């Protein structure tokens, strides 16, 4: 689990990063973006990048989890 810039996959390096996951056998398991309201500057917003090394019990998630966390003060039931 890594904390990364929320706009990581919108950067110029995004295609290279995706190739890295595909070619080097690293399982991309998920990407959870924090609410923009947690940060004073939207450019500083962060996300959790979930990756896993291949191993005996490790499998690539199908589909990969993509989510945006709700606002902390949001009381709407899901």
N, C-alpha and C positions, 0 to 999 in steps of 0.2 A: 504494500500500500504506500503510495507516494502522494504528497501534496504538491500539486502543479498549478500553473496558471490556468484559469478556466477557459481561456481562448487558445489553448495549446494546439488544438486541431484546426484552428483557423489561421495559423501562422504559415509562413513560407516553408518551414521545415516539416510540416505535417505529413506530406507524402513520404519523406525519408523516415520519419518515425514509424509510420505504418509498415513500410518495407522492413524495418528493423524487427518489428514484432513477427512478421510473416517469415522472414528468412532465418532468424536466429532462434527459432523455436521457443519464444517466450509467449505464454498465453495471456492475451489481453482479455481480462474477465469483466471489467466494468469501468465506468466513468460516471462519477456522481458530482454534479456541479452544485456548489453552495449558492444560496440566495445572494443576489447582488446587494440586498439591503444590509448585509453584514459588513460591507466594506464602504468606506467613505468615497473611494474612487472605483468606478466599475472596471477600470483597467487593472486594478489590483485584486480582482476577485479570484478565488481559488477553487480547486476541485480535487477530488480524490481519484487517483488513477490506480485501478486494481489490476495487478499483474501477478503471474505465477510462473515459477520455473517448472519445466516438465519433470515428471517423476513417476514413481510407481502408481500413486493414487491420483495424480493430477490429470485433468482432462480440460480441453478447451470448452468454455461455456457456449451453448447454442440456445438461444441468442445471447449476445453479450449484453450485460445490464447497462443501460443508459438512463440516467435520472437527473432531475433537478430537485434539490431539497427544497421543501416549502419554507416560507418565512417563519422565523422563530415565533413571532406573535400571532401567527395564523391559527384560528380556532376552528376552522372548517373541518368537519368530519369527512373521512374518505370512505 
